[in-house]
């Protein structure tokens, strides 16, 4: 019997894995084993039989776990790559936890960029942090230094969660004799074998990538408790976080700061303290909102990521654009209203969490303040009662 992608339900990991390999000139070694189950080890043959026609993801995960048991030795030195940006880093918290669970006795090193190094060290998932200074194309000394640091790690396996052209190129820095590699690097041992991976939500994409490397399940992003000293102005107050920033090169992703100010005034009138947060580069937004709503507390550029996480743990609600702060708030378990324009697709990148309300409009300049404040009041009034996430689409 010879198996094909058609033997597995569309969209399931084995369907994606077989379809990807059927289009390859040089298919994955595990595919060569799986397509002819009569020649596979008995354990893999049994698991493949259980996955045929089965939409249960756990049945598919069992096959990939069987591949690991049959073909790979135990990895002791692990490298995880997640370079940026904040939202993507937060969405990798679940994969970080899953990798730590799988390699609980092993040494795990994270390769990341400087803004996330200290925060990553507090998460409890990593034994070491390497800072990637991201050398430019014309900086050979920087590339040699990075190569030296990576080779000194003598890594047995790499989980590339960035899965970008840059991080995939790092596989070449470890040649000859590259380690096992989970990601999209050419010729890697554990490719994320899905022809349509770029259409997947980031969380689903990472979960399937790890499943194909023998790691399942991957939990949702969840921040551990952070307990730094918070501003005295927050003592005894119910407060709402406002995140008016976003990528500076994509201003269409921003609800106007004047609208955030109007929402802040409405919430202050309801007895909540509006707290404006963001990066130092977004300080003008904080000043604009503070000028229009003197009751607001402006912390833009005045918090590190640990302090921001602590704020999100304590806040009654966060209102933000499609930006890293919104992902952080969701991972902290804070109820969230996140605003999307046509510039990004919530089906592919919206935060997921205990209570996430997506409000989408083609042009955020046309999203009325009342639509946001009404949703905010509904969520704030529901504290202690069962609520469900939702998506509001304004045409």
Buried (B, 14 or more C-beta within 10 A) or exposed (E): EEBEBEBBBEEBBBBBBBBBBBEEEEBBEBBEBBBEBEEBBEBBBBBBBBBBEBEEBEBBBBBBBBBBEEBBEEBEBBBBBBBBBBBBBBBBBBBBBBBBEBBEEBBBBBBBBEBBBEBBBBBEBBEEBBBBEEBEEEEEEBBEEBBEBBEEBEBBBBBBBBBBEEBBEBBEBBEEEBBBBBBBBEEBBBBBBBEEBEEBBBBBBBBBBBBBBBBBBBEBBBBBEBEEEBBEEBEEBBBBBBBBBBBEEBEBBBBBBBBBBBBBBBBBEBEBBBBBBBBEEBBEBBBBBBEBBEEBBBBBEBBEBBBBBBBBBBBBBBBBBBBBBBBBBBBBBBBBBBBBBEBBEBEBBBBBBBBBBBBBBBEBEEBEBEBBBEBBBEBBEEEEEEBEBEEBEEE
